[in-house]
């Protein structure tokens, strides 16, 4: 499997706090079946989560060496989970943030509550500039939970959707669970990812989540979401 959303680049954001913690989680992810992971630390302008691409690349190389020394058979790549901002294109051109593994795919996050009123225009602009926009965990946004038409609106302009596996088993509440089920039923998702932050995780939950997903999609579709589509970003 291939993961395109997580916070395992140590000491950068609210995810892994140390390289040791990152290694521990990567060992667990290998056991679960992951072979390739795009690391996606938060990038939020004018916040403490604004580690530059250069700094992230430096830590990535250190982590890769540790992965090799620990005989972990996982390939690592760099990306960002980019918080919505009017200046995303400029940040990309200035090499301050990263697309997913230097592809033309961008993982972008919206406010969980409230709303960034200009997000549609930002997405249209980025798509016009040749990028593919992936919206991170749409099932978690309160405004989307209240109005599923926002999904159709973004789908119509070419936005892709990535949901969190844990949403299927209620980690983010019943409304998020209802939302991801509807996204699966209506075939709106392109990616399922971990969004894992730390060692404190029950990996058995993912087995339950997969079983839950298979109530609404076939095994073939599920595999496309966790491996087929994301593997296109690391091939």
BAGUBA-927214 format. One record per residue: residue number from 1; residue in three letters; chain; x, y, z of N, C-alpha, C, O, CB in turn. Coordinates in steps of 0.05 Angstrom, whole numbers, always signed. Glycine has a CB too. Layout:
N
num	residu	chaine	n.x	n.y	n.z	ca.x	ca.y	ca.z	c.x	c.y	c.z	o.x	o.y	o.z	cb.x	cb.y	cb.z
NUM	ALA	A	X	Y	Z	X	Y	Z	X	Y	Z	X	Y	Z	X	Y	Z .
...
//
This chain:
235
num	residu	chaine	n.x	n.y	n.z	ca.x	ca.y	ca.z	c.x	c.y	c.z	o.x	o.y	o.z	cb.x	cb.y	cb.z
1	UNK	A	+17	-24	+0	+0	+0	+0	+17	+25	+0	+41	+24	+7	-19	+0	+24 .
2	UNK	A	+6	+47	-8	+20	+72	-10	+4	+93	+6	-20	+96	+2	+23	+81	-40 .
3	UNK	A	+17	+108	+24	+4	+128	+40	+13	+156	+30	+36	+161	+26	+11	+125	+70 .
4	UNK	A	-7	+173	+25	-1	+200	+14	-6	+222	+35	-5	+246	+28	-17	+205	-11 .
5	UNK	A	-13	+215	+59	-20	+235	+80	-13	+225	+107	-26	+206	+117	-50	+244	+78 .
6	UNK	A	+6	+237	+120	+14	+230	+147	+33	+252	+158	+40	+271	+144	+29	+202	+148 .
7	UNK	A	+39	+249	+183	+56	+270	+196	+79	+256	+211	+82	+259	+236	+39	+287	+216 .
8	UNK	A	+95	+242	+196	+117	+226	+207	+144	+238	+202	+165	+226	+209	+116	+199	+195 .
9	UNK	A	+146	+261	+189	+171	+275	+187	+176	+289	+214	+163	+309	+220	+172	+296	+163 .
10	UNK	A	+194	+278	+229	+197	+285	+258	+204	+314	+263	+219	+327	+248	+219	+268	+269 .
11	UNK	A	+193	+324	+285	+200	+350	+296	+191	+374	+279	+202	+396	+281	+229	+352	+300 .
12	UNK	A	+172	+370	+262	+163	+391	+243	+137	+403	+251	+133	+428	+250	+161	+380	+215 .
13	UNK	A	+118	+386	+259	+91	+397	+264	+79	+382	+288	+94	+376	+308	+72	+393	+240 .
14	UNK	A	+53	+377	+288	+40	+363	+311	+41	+333	+309	+27	+319	+323	+12	+372	+313 .
15	UNK	A	+59	+323	+291	+62	+295	+288	+85	+284	+304	+89	+291	+327	+66	+288	+259 .
16	UNK	A	+100	+266	+292	+122	+253	+305	+142	+273	+317	+150	+292	+304	+138	+234	+286 .
17	UNK	A	+148	+269	+343	+166	+288	+357	+195	+282	+355	+212	+299	+359	+158	+289	+386 .
18	UNK	A	+202	+257	+347	+230	+249	+346	+234	+229	+324	+215	+217	+314	+239	+237	+373 .
19	UNK	A	+259	+226	+315	+265	+207	+294	+260	+179	+304	+252	+162	+288	+294	+210	+286 .
20	UNK	A	+264	+174	+330	+258	+147	+341	+228	+141	+339	+221	+118	+332	+266	+146	+370 .
21	UNK	A	+211	+160	+344	+182	+156	+342	+175	+150	+313	+158	+133	+307	+167	+180	+352 .
22	UNK	A	+187	+165	+294	+182	+161	+266	+189	+132	+258	+174	+119	+243	+197	+181	+249 .
23	UNK	A	+212	+123	+267	+222	+96	+260	+202	+75	+271	+196	+56	+258	+250	+91	+271 .
24	UNK	A	+193	+79	+296	+175	+60	+308	+149	+58	+292	+139	+36	+287	+168	+68	+337 .
25	UNK	A	+138	+80	+284	+114	+80	+268	+118	+68	+241	+101	+52	+231	+102	+109	+265 .
26	UNK	A	+140	+74	+228	+146	+63	+202	+149	+32	+203	+141	+18	+185	+171	+75	+190 .
27	UNK	A	+161	+22	+225	+162	-7	+228	+134	-19	+229	+129	-40	+217	+178	-14	+254 .
28	UNK	A	+117	-6	+244	+89	-15	+246	+75	-14	+219	+60	-32	+212	+73	+1	+267 .
29	UNK	A	+79	+8	+204	+66	+11	+179	+76	-10	+158	+61	-20	+142	+71	+39	+168 .
30	UNK	A	+101	-17	+161	+112	-39	+143	+97	-65	+149	+90	-80	+131	+142	-42	+148 .
31	UNK	A	+92	-70	+175	+78	-95	+182	+50	-95	+172	+39	-116	+166	+79	-98	+213 .
32	UNK	A	+37	-71	+172	+10	-69	+162	+8	-73	+132	-12	-81	+121	-2	-41	+170 .
33	UNK	A	+31	-67	+118	+31	-72	+89	+38	-48	+72	+36	-49	+47	+5	-81	+81 .
34	UNK	A	+48	-26	+84	+56	-3	+69	+84	-6	+58	+102	-15	+72	+54	+23	+86 .
35	UNK	A	+88	+1	+33	+114	-1	+20	+125	+27	+12	+149	+30	+9	+112	-18	-5 .
36	UNK	A	+107	+46	+9	+115	+73	+0	+99	+93	+16	+75	+91	+19	+111	+77	-30 .
37	UNK	A	+113	+114	+25	+100	+135	+42	+109	+162	+33	+133	+168	+34	+105	+130	+72 .
38	UNK	A	+90	+179	+26	+96	+208	+21	+92	+222	+47	+69	+224	+57	+79	+220	-2 .
39	UNK	A	+113	+234	+58	+111	+249	+84	+99	+276	+78	+109	+291	+61	+139	+251	+97 .
40	UNK	A	+79	+284	+94	+65	+309	+88	+62	+326	+112	+39	+329	+123	+37	+303	+76 .
41	UNK	A	+83	+338	+122	+81	+357	+145	+63	+380	+137	+61	+389	+114	+108	+367	+154 .
42	UNK	A	+49	+390	+158	+33	+414	+154	+50	+437	+144	+73	+440	+152	+19	+422	+180 .
43	UNK	A	+39	+454	+126	+50	+480	+121	+27	+500	+124	+8	+500	+109	+63	+482	+92 .
44	UNK	A	+30	+517	+144	+10	+537	+150	+24	+564	+151	+40	+569	+170	-6	+531	+176 .
45	UNK	A	+18	+582	+133	+32	+608	+132	+28	+623	+158	+6	+623	+170	+21	+624	+108 .
46	UNK	A	+49	+637	+167	+48	+654	+191	+40	+638	+215	+25	+647	+232	+28	+677	+187 .
47	UNK	A	+51	+613	+217	+46	+597	+241	+72	+583	+248	+93	+586	+234	+23	+576	+236 .
48	UNK	A	+72	+567	+269	+96	+552	+276	+99	+528	+259	+120	+514	+260	+95	+544	+305 .
49	UNK	A	+79	+522	+242	+81	+500	+223	+88	+511	+196	+72	+509	+177	+54	+484	+222 .
50	UNK	A	+112	+521	+194	+121	+533	+168	+149	+524	+161	+164	+540	+149	+119	+564	+170 .
51	UNK	A	+156	+500	+167	+182	+489	+160	+185	+490	+130	+167	+482	+115	+186	+460	+171 .
52	UNK	A	+208	+499	+121	+213	+503	+92	+218	+476	+78	+225	+457	+91	+236	+523	+87 .
53	UNK	A	+216	+476	+52	+222	+453	+36	+250	+444	+40	+256	+420	+43	+217	+458	+6 .
54	UNK	A	+269	+462	+41	+297	+455	+45	+301	+441	+72	+315	+421	+73	+315	+480	+44 .
55	UNK	A	+289	+451	+93	+291	+439	+119	+279	+411	+119	+289	+392	+131	+278	+456	+141 .
56	UNK	A	+256	+409	+106	+242	+383	+104	+259	+362	+89	+260	+339	+96	+215	+386	+92 .
57	UNK	A	+271	+371	+67	+288	+353	+51	+312	+343	+67	+320	+320	+66	+298	+367	+26 .
58	UNK	A	+323	+361	+83	+346	+354	+100	+338	+332	+120	+352	+312	+124	+357	+378	+115 .
59	UNK	A	+315	+336	+133	+305	+315	+152	+297	+289	+138	+301	+268	+149	+282	+327	+168 .
60	UNK	A	+287	+292	+114	+279	+268	+99	+304	+251	+94	+302	+226	+97	+266	+276	+73 .
61	UNK	A	+326	+262	+86	+350	+247	+81	+360	+233	+106	+369	+210	+106	+372	+265	+69 .
62	UNK	A	+358	+247	+129	+367	+235	+154	+348	+211	+161	+358	+190	+170	+366	+256	+177 .
63	UNK	A	+323	+215	+157	+303	+194	+163	+307	+170	+144	+305	+147	+153	+275	+204	+161 .
64	UNK	A	+313	+175	+119	+318	+153	+100	+342	+136	+109	+341	+112	+107	+323	+165	+72 .
65	UNK	A	+363	+149	+119	+386	+134	+129	+378	+116	+152	+387	+93	+154	+409	+153	+137 .
66	UNK	A	+362	+127	+170	+354	+111	+194	+336	+88	+185	+338	+66	+196	+338	+129	+213 .
67	UNK	A	+319	+93	+165	+302	+71	+155	+319	+49	+143	+313	+25	+148	+283	+83	+133 .
68	UNK	A	+340	+56	+129	+357	+36	+117	+372	+21	+139	+375	-4	+137	+377	+49	+98 .
69	UNK	A	+382	+35	+159	+397	+22	+180	+380	+3	+197	+389	-16	+209	+410	+43	+198 .
70	UNK	A	+354	+9	+198	+335	-8	+213	+322	-29	+195	+303	-43	+204	+314	+10	+226 .
71	UNK	A	+331	-31	+171	+322	-52	+152	+291	-51	+148	+277	-71	+147	+329	-80	+162 .
72	UNK	A	+281	-26	+146	+253	-22	+141	+249	-19	+111	+261	-1	+98	+242	+3	+156 .
73	UNK	A	+233	-36	+99	+229	-36	+70	+207	-18	+62	+186	-26	+51	+224	-64	+60 .
74	UNK	A	+211	+8	+67	+191	+28	+59	+207	+51	+45	+227	+60	+54	+175	+40	+83 .
75	UNK	A	+197	+59	+22	+208	+82	+7	+194	+107	+17	+170	+108	+19	+205	+78	-23 .
76	UNK	A	+210	+128	+22	+200	+153	+32	+203	+175	+11	+222	+177	-4	+214	+161	+58 .
77	UNK	A	+182	+193	+11	+182	+215	-8	+172	+240	+8	+162	+237	+30	+164	+209	-33 .
78	UNK	A	+174	+263	-5	+166	+288	+9	+142	+301	-4	+139	+301	-28	+189	+307	+10 .
79	UNK	A	+125	+312	+13	+103	+329	+4	+97	+348	+26	+113	+352	+44	+78	+312	-3 .
80	UNK	A	+73	+360	+25	+63	+377	+47	+33	+374	+47	+20	+368	+27	+71	+407	+42 .
81	UNK	A	+22	+377	+71	-7	+383	+73	-9	+413	+76	-2	+424	+97	-21	+367	+98 .
82	UNK	A	-18	+426	+55	-17	+455	+53	-44	+466	+62	-65	+460	+51	-11	+464	+25 .
83	UNK	A	-43	+483	+82	-67	+497	+91	-75	+518	+71	-58	+533	+61	-64	+509	+119 .
84	UNK	A	-100	+519	+64	-110	+537	+43	-100	+566	+47	-100	+577	+69	-140	+537	+42 .
85	UNK	A	-90	+577	+25	-78	+604	+26	-80	+615	-2	-78	+601	-22	-48	+602	+36 .
86	UNK	A	-83	+641	-4	-84	+654	-30	-58	+652	-45	-58	+655	-69	-92	+684	-27 .
87	UNK	A	-36	+648	-31	-9	+649	-43	+4	+622	-47	+28	+620	-49	+8	+666	-25 .
88	UNK	A	-12	+601	-50	-1	+574	-53	+17	+572	-78	+39	+561	-77	-23	+553	-54 .
89	UNK	A	+8	+583	-100	+23	+582	-125	+50	+596	-121	+71	+585	-130	+8	+595	-148 .
90	UNK	A	+50	+619	-108	+75	+633	-104	+94	+618	-86	+118	+617	-90	+70	+661	-92 .
91	UNK	A	+83	+605	-65	+99	+589	-47	+112	+565	-61	+135	+558	-56	+82	+578	-24 .
92	UNK	A	+97	+554	-80	+109	+532	-96	+131	+542	-114	+152	+529	-116	+87	+519	-113 .
93	UNK	A	+127	+564	-127	+147	+575	-145	+172	+584	-130	+194	+583	-141	+135	+599	-160 .
94	UNK	A	+169	+592	-105	+192	+600	-89	+205	+576	-75	+224	+579	-60	+183	+620	-68 .
95	UNK	A	+195	+552	-80	+206	+527	-69	+204	+526	-38	+222	+515	-25	+235	+524	-77 .
96	UNK	A	+184	+539	-27	+180	+538	+2	+163	+515	+11	+164	+506	+34	+167	+565	+11 .
97	UNK	A	+146	+505	-8	+129	+482	-1	+132	+461	-23	+144	+466	-44	+99	+491	+2 .
98	UNK	A	+121	+437	-18	+125	+414	-36	+99	+403	-46	+80	+400	-31	+141	+392	-22 .
99	UNK	A	+98	+397	-71	+77	+380	-82	+82	+351	-72	+102	+346	-58	+75	+381	-113 .
100	UNK	A	+65	+333	-79	+69	+305	-70	+90	+291	-88	+85	+286	-111	+42	+289	-71 .
101	UNK	A	+113	+286	-76	+135	+273	-90	+142	+288	-116	+148	+275	-137	+128	+244	-96 .
102	UNK	A	+142	+314	-116	+149	+331	-139	+132	+325	-164	+140	+330	-186	+178	+326	-146 .
103	UNK	A	+108	+314	-159	+89	+312	-181	+73	+338	-183	+79	+357	-169	+70	+287	-177 .
104	UNK	A	+53	+338	-200	+35	+361	-201	+11	+358	-183	-9	+373	-187	+26	+366	-230 .
105	UNK	A	+12	+340	-164	-10	+336	-145	-4	+351	-119	+18	+350	-108	-14	+306	-139 .
106	UNK	A	-24	+366	-109	-22	+381	-85	-42	+371	-65	-66	+368	-71	-26	+412	-90 .
107	UNK	A	-33	+367	-40	-52	+360	-18	-58	+385	-2	-40	+397	+10	-39	+338	+0 .
108	UNK	A	-83	+393	-2	-91	+419	+9	-113	+414	+30	-131	+398	+26	-101	+438	-12 .
109	UNK	A	-110	+429	+52	-129	+426	+75	-145	+452	+78	-134	+474	+73	-113	+420	+101 .
110	UNK	A	-170	+449	+86	-187	+472	+92	-191	+474	+123	-184	+455	+137	-214	+470	+78 .
111	UNK	A	-202	+496	+132	-208	+498	+161	-228	+477	+169	-247	+472	+155	-219	+526	+168 .
112	UNK	A	-223	+464	+192	-242	+443	+201	-269	+455	+208	-290	+443	+203	-230	+428	+225 .
113	UNK	A	-268	+478	+221	-293	+493	+227	-290	+521	+214	-268	+530	+209	-298	+495	+258 .
114	UNK	A	-313	+533	+209	-311	+559	+195	-306	+553	+166	-309	+531	+157	-289	+577	+207 .
115	UNK	A	-298	+574	+151	-294	+570	+123	-275	+591	+112	-277	+614	+119	-321	+570	+108 .
116	UNK	A	-258	+583	+93	-241	+601	+78	-257	+607	+53	-259	+590	+35	-213	+589	+71 .
117	UNK	A	-269	+631	+51	-289	+637	+31	-279	+635	+2	-295	+629	-16	-300	+664	+35 .
118	UNK	A	-253	+639	-2	-243	+639	-29	-231	+613	-38	-216	+613	-58	-223	+660	-32 .
119	UNK	A	-236	+591	-24	-222	+566	-31	-228	+556	-60	-210	+545	-73	-230	+544	-12 .
120	UNK	A	-252	+561	-69	-259	+552	-96	-242	+566	-117	-233	+554	-136	-289	+556	-102 .
121	UNK	A	-238	+592	-113	-222	+607	-132	-193	+599	-131	-180	+598	-152	-225	+638	-127 .
122	UNK	A	-183	+593	-107	-155	+584	-104	-152	+557	-119	-132	+554	-134	-147	+581	-74 .
123	UNK	A	-170	+539	-116	-168	+513	-129	-170	+516	-159	-154	+503	-174	-191	+494	-119 .
124	UNK	A	-188	+533	-169	-190	+537	-198	-164	+548	-209	-155	+540	-231	-214	+557	-204 .
125	UNK	A	-152	+567	-195	-128	+580	-204	-105	+559	-206	-90	+558	-225	-119	+602	-185 .
126	UNK	A	-103	+542	-185	-81	+522	-185	-85	+502	-207	-66	+493	-220	-80	+508	-158 .
127	UNK	A	-110	+494	-212	-116	+475	-233	-110	+488	-260	-99	+475	-278	-146	+467	-232 .
128	UNK	A	-116	+514	-263	-110	+528	-288	-80	+529	-293	-71	+528	-316	-121	+557	-286 .
129	UNK	A	-64	+529	-271	-35	+530	-273	-23	+502	-277	+1	+499	-279	-23	+542	-248 .
130	UNK	A	-40	+482	-279	-30	+455	-286	-28	+436	-263	-17	+414	-266	-4	+458	-299 .
131	UNK	A	-37	+444	-239	-35	+426	-216	-61	+410	-213	-83	+419	-221	-30	+442	-190 .
132	UNK	A	-58	+387	-201	-81	+371	-192	-85	+375	-162	-66	+370	-147	-77	+340	-199 .
133	UNK	A	-108	+383	-154	-114	+389	-126	-127	+365	-113	-147	+355	-123	-131	+414	-124 .
134	UNK	A	-115	+356	-91	-128	+335	-74	-137	+349	-48	-120	+360	-34	-108	+311	-68 .
135	UNK	A	-162	+347	-42	-172	+358	-17	-169	+338	+5	-180	+316	+3	-202	+367	-20 .
136	UNK	A	-154	+345	+26	-150	+327	+48	-176	+324	+65	-190	+344	+70	-127	+337	+66 .
137	UNK	A	-182	+300	+73	-204	+292	+90	-229	+310	+89	-235	+324	+109	-194	+291	+118 .
138	UNK	A	-243	+311	+67	-267	+328	+65	-289	+320	+85	-305	+337	+92	-279	+326	+37 .
139	UNK	A	-288	+295	+94	-309	+286	+113	-307	+300	+140	-326	+299	+156	-307	+256	+117 .
140	UNK	A	-284	+313	+146	-280	+326	+172	-289	+355	+173	-291	+366	+195	-251	+324	+179 .
141	UNK	A	-294	+367	+150	-301	+395	+150	-331	+399	+157	-348	+387	+144	-295	+408	+123 .
142	UNK	A	-336	+415	+177	-363	+419	+186	-381	+430	+164	-403	+422	+160	-364	+438	+210 .
143	UNK	A	-369	+449	+148	-385	+461	+127	-392	+441	+105	-413	+444	+92	-370	+485	+115 .
144	UNK	A	-375	+421	+101	-381	+400	+81	-401	+380	+92	-418	+370	+78	-355	+386	+73 .
145	UNK	A	-399	+375	+118	-418	+357	+131	-446	+368	+129	-466	+354	+126	-411	+352	+160 .
146	UNK	A	-448	+395	+130	-474	+409	+129	-484	+412	+101	-508	+416	+97	-472	+436	+142 .
147	UNK	A	-466	+410	+81	-474	+415	+54	-458	+398	+34	-436	+405	+26	-471	+445	+46 .
148	UNK	A	-468	+374	+28	-454	+356	+10	-451	+367	-18	-434	+358	-34	-468	+329	+9 .
149	UNK	A	-466	+387	-25	-464	+399	-51	-436	+411	-56	-428	+415	-79	-485	+421	-55 .
150	UNK	A	-422	+417	-35	-395	+428	-37	-377	+407	-51	-358	+414	-65	-383	+436	-10 .
151	UNK	A	-382	+382	-45	-367	+360	-58	-372	+360	-88	-353	+359	-104	-375	+332	-46 .
152	UNK	A	-397	+362	-96	-404	+363	-125	-391	+387	-138	-381	+385	-161	-434	+363	-129 .
153	UNK	A	-391	+409	-124	-380	+434	-135	-350	+431	-141	-341	+439	-162	-385	+457	-116 .
154	UNK	A	-336	+419	-122	-307	+415	-126	-301	+393	-146	-282	+396	-162	-294	+408	-99 .
155	UNK	A	-317	+373	-146	-314	+351	-166	-317	+362	-194	-302	+354	-212	-335	+329	-161 .
156	UNK	A	-335	+381	-198	-341	+392	-224	-317	+408	-235	-315	+410	-260	-365	+410	-223 .
157	UNK	A	-300	+418	-218	-277	+433	-228	-252	+416	-228	-230	+425	-236	-272	+458	-211 .
158	UNK	A	-254	+390	-221	-232	+372	-223	-216	+366	-198	-194	+355	-199	-213	+382	-243 .
159	UNK	A	-227	+373	-175	-214	+367	-149	-217	+338	-142	-238	+326	-146	-225	+385	-127 .
160	UNK	A	-195	+326	-131	-196	+298	-121	-200	+299	-91	-194	+319	-78	-170	+283	-129 .
161	UNK	A	-209	+276	-80	-214	+275	-51	-199	+252	-38	-198	+230	-48	-244	+272	-46 .
162	UNK	A	-187	+258	-15	-173	+238	+1	-186	+237	+29	-187	+258	+43	-142	+245	+4 .
163	UNK	A	-195	+214	+36	-207	+211	+63	-188	+196	+81	-170	+181	+72	-234	+197	+61 .
164	UNK	A	-192	+199	+107	-177	+185	+127	-189	+158	+134	-214	+156	+138	-174	+201	+153 .
165	UNK	A	-173	+137	+134	-184	+110	+139	-199	+109	+165	-220	+97	+167	-161	+90	+139 .
166	UNK	A	-188	+122	+186	-200	+122	+213	-228	+134	+213	-243	+128	+232	-182	+136	+232 .
167	UNK	A	-234	+151	+194	-261	+163	+194	-283	+142	+192	-305	+146	+201	-263	+183	+171 .
168	UNK	A	-276	+119	+180	-296	+98	+176	-305	+85	+203	-326	+73	+204	-285	+76	+158 .
169	UNK	A	-288	+88	+223	-295	+75	+249	-300	+96	+270	-298	+91	+294	-272	+56	+258 .
170	UNK	A	-307	+120	+262	-316	+140	+280	-296	+157	+295	-302	+170	+315	-333	+128	+300 .
171	UNK	A	-270	+156	+286	-250	+171	+301	-256	+201	+303	-249	+214	+323	-223	+167	+287 .
172	UNK	A	-269	+212	+282	-274	+240	+281	-303	+247	+285	-312	+269	+279	-265	+252	+254 .
173	UNK	A	-318	+227	+296	-346	+232	+303	-365	+221	+283	-357	+213	+260	-350	+262	+306 .
174	UNK	A	-390	+219	+290	-411	+206	+273	-416	+221	+247	-421	+208	+226	-437	+204	+288 .
175	UNK	A	-414	+247	+247	-419	+262	+222	-397	+256	+201	-403	+254	+177	-421	+292	+228 .
176	UNK	A	-372	+255	+210	-350	+249	+192	-353	+220	+182	-348	+214	+159	-323	+252	+206 .
177	UNK	A	-362	+202	+199	-367	+174	+191	-389	+173	+170	-386	+159	+150	-374	+157	+216 .
178	UNK	A	-410	+187	+175	-432	+187	+155	-423	+199	+128	-430	+189	+107	-456	+204	+166 .
179	UNK	A	-406	+219	+130	-396	+233	+106	-379	+214	+90	-382	+213	+65	-381	+258	+114 .
180	UNK	A	-360	+200	+102	-342	+183	+87	-357	+159	+75	-351	+150	+53	-319	+172	+104 .
181	UNK	A	-378	+150	+89	-394	+128	+78	-408	+138	+52	-410	+124	+32	-415	+119	+98 .
182	UNK	A	-419	+162	+53	-432	+173	+29	-412	+177	+7	-418	+172	-17	-446	+200	+36 .
183	UNK	A	-388	+187	+13	-367	+190	-7	-360	+164	-20	-356	+163	-45	-342	+203	+6 .
184	UNK	A	-359	+143	-5	-353	+116	-16	-377	+107	-33	-373	+97	-56	-348	+96	+6 .
185	UNK	A	-401	+109	-23	-424	+100	-37	-427	+114	-64	-435	+102	-84	-449	+105	-21 .
186	UNK	A	-420	+140	-65	-423	+156	-90	-398	+156	-107	-396	+171	-126	-432	+184	-83 .
187	UNK	A	-378	+140	-98	-353	+137	-114	-339	+164	-118	-330	+170	-140	-359	+125	-141 .
188	UNK	A	-338	+180	-97	-325	+206	-99	-296	+206	-90	-281	+225	-96	-341	+226	-82 .
189	UNK	A	-287	+185	-77	-259	+185	-66	-239	+175	-87	-245	+157	-103	-258	+168	-41 .
190	UNK	A	-215	+187	-86	-193	+177	-102	-171	+164	-85	-155	+148	-94	-181	+199	-119 .
191	UNK	A	-170	+172	-59	-149	+163	-42	-160	+158	-13	-176	+173	-3	-126	+183	-41 .
192	UNK	A	-150	+137	-1	-153	+133	+28	-125	+133	+40	-107	+120	+30	-168	+106	+35 .
193	UNK	A	-121	+149	+61	-95	+152	+73	-97	+150	+104	-119	+149	+115	-82	+179	+65 .
194	UNK	A	-73	+150	+116	-73	+145	+145	-76	+171	+161	-89	+171	+182	-47	+132	+153 .
195	UNK	A	-64	+193	+152	-63	+218	+168	-52	+211	+196	-60	+224	+215	-91	+231	+170 .
196	UNK	A	-34	+192	+198	-23	+184	+224	-4	+205	+234	+12	+216	+219	-10	+156	+222 .
197	UNK	A	-5	+210	+260	+11	+230	+272	+33	+219	+291	+54	+230	+294	-6	+250	+287 .
198	UNK	A	+27	+197	+305	+45	+189	+326	+43	+159	+331	+27	+145	+318	+39	+204	+352 .
199	UNK	A	+59	+149	+349	+60	+121	+357	+34	+112	+369	+27	+88	+368	+83	+116	+376 .
200	UNK	A	+19	+130	+381	-5	+123	+396	-27	+116	+376	-44	+133	+370	-14	+145	+415 .
201	UNK	A	-27	+92	+366	-47	+85	+345	-53	+55	+348	-35	+39	+352	-36	+92	+317 .
202	UNK	A	-78	+49	+344	-87	+21	+344	-90	+12	+315	-110	+18	+302	-114	+18	+360 .
203	UNK	A	-70	-3	+306	-70	-12	+278	-92	-32	+272	-100	-34	+248	-43	-24	+271 .
204	UNK	A	-103	-45	+292	-125	-63	+287	-150	-49	+278	-167	-60	+264	-132	-79	+313 .
205	UNK	A	-151	-23	+284	-174	-7	+276	-176	-6	+245	-197	-5	+234	-172	+22	+287 .
206	UNK	A	-153	-6	+232	-153	-5	+203	-165	-30	+191	-177	-28	+169	-125	-1	+193 .
207	UNK	A	-162	-53	+204	-175	-77	+194	-205	-74	+196	-220	-82	+178	-165	-102	+210 .
208	UNK	A	-214	-62	+218	-242	-57	+221	-252	-37	+201	-274	-40	+190	-248	-47	+250 .
209	UNK	A	-235	-17	+195	-243	+3	+176	-245	-9	+148	-264	-2	+133	-222	+26	+176 .
210	UNK	A	-227	-26	+141	-228	-39	+115	-254	-56	+112	-268	-54	+92	-203	-57	+110 .
211	UNK	A	-259	-71	+133	-284	-87	+133	-309	-70	+130	-328	-77	+117	-286	-104	+158 .
212	UNK	A	-308	-46	+143	-330	-28	+141	-332	-17	+112	-354	-15	+101	-326	-4	+161 .
213	UNK	A	-309	-10	+100	-309	+0	+73	-320	-20	+53	-334	-12	+34	-281	+8	+65 .
214	UNK	A	-315	-45	+58	-323	-66	+39	-353	-71	+40	-364	-87	+24	-309	-92	+45 .
215	UNK	A	-367	-58	+58	-397	-58	+58	-407	-41	+35	-430	-44	+25	-408	-49	+85 .
216	UNK	A	-390	-22	+26	-400	-1	+7	-385	-2	-19	-396	+8	-39	-397	+26	+20 .
217	UNK	A	-361	-13	-20	-346	-16	-45	-334	-44	-47	-333	-58	-27	-323	+6	-47 .
218	UNK	A	-326	-51	-71	-314	-77	-75	-285	-77	-65	-273	-56	-61	-316	-85	-104 .
219	UNK	A	-274	-101	-62	-246	-103	-55	-228	-89	-76	-208	-77	-69	-237	-133	-52 .
220	UNK	A	-236	-92	-101	-221	-79	-123	-220	-49	-120	-199	-37	-122	-232	-87	-150 .
221	UNK	A	-243	-37	-114	-244	-8	-111	-228	+0	-86	-213	+20	-87	-274	+1	-108 .
222	UNK	A	-230	-15	-64	-215	-8	-40	-185	-8	-46	-171	+10	-37	-222	-28	-18 .
223	UNK	A	-176	-28	-61	-147	-30	-68	-138	-7	-85	-115	+2	-83	-141	-56	-81 .
224	UNK	A	-156	+3	-102	-150	+26	-119	-145	+50	-101	-127	+67	-106	-172	+32	-139 .
225	UNK	A	-161	+53	-80	-159	+76	-62	-135	+76	-44	-123	+97	-38	-184	+78	-44 .
226	UNK	A	-126	+52	-36	-103	+51	-18	-77	+44	-32	-55	+47	-20	-108	+30	+4 .
227	UNK	A	-78	+36	-57	-54	+28	-71	-53	+37	-100	-34	+50	-109	-50	-2	-70 .
228	UNK	A	-74	+31	-115	-74	+37	-144	-70	+66	-151	-51	+73	-165	-99	+27	-156 .
229	UNK	A	-87	+83	-141	-85	+112	-146	-60	+124	-133	-45	+138	-146	-110	+126	-136 .
230	UNK	A	-56	+120	-107	-32	+132	-94	-6	+122	-106	+14	+137	-106	-32	+126	-65 .
231	UNK	A	-5	+98	-117	+20	+88	-128	+28	+104	-153	+52	+104	-161	+18	+58	-135 .
232	UNK	A	+9	+117	-166	+15	+133	-189	+32	+158	-182	+45	+169	-199	-11	+143	-203 .
233	UNK	A	+32	+165	-156	+47	+188	-147	+76	+181	-139	+92	+199	-134	+33	+202	-124 .
234	UNK	A	+82	+156	-138	+109	+148	-130	+123	+130	-151	+146	+122	-147	+108	+133	-103 .
235	UNK	A	+109	+125	-173	+120	+107	-193	+141	+121	-210	+153	+108	-228	+98	+97	-211 .
//
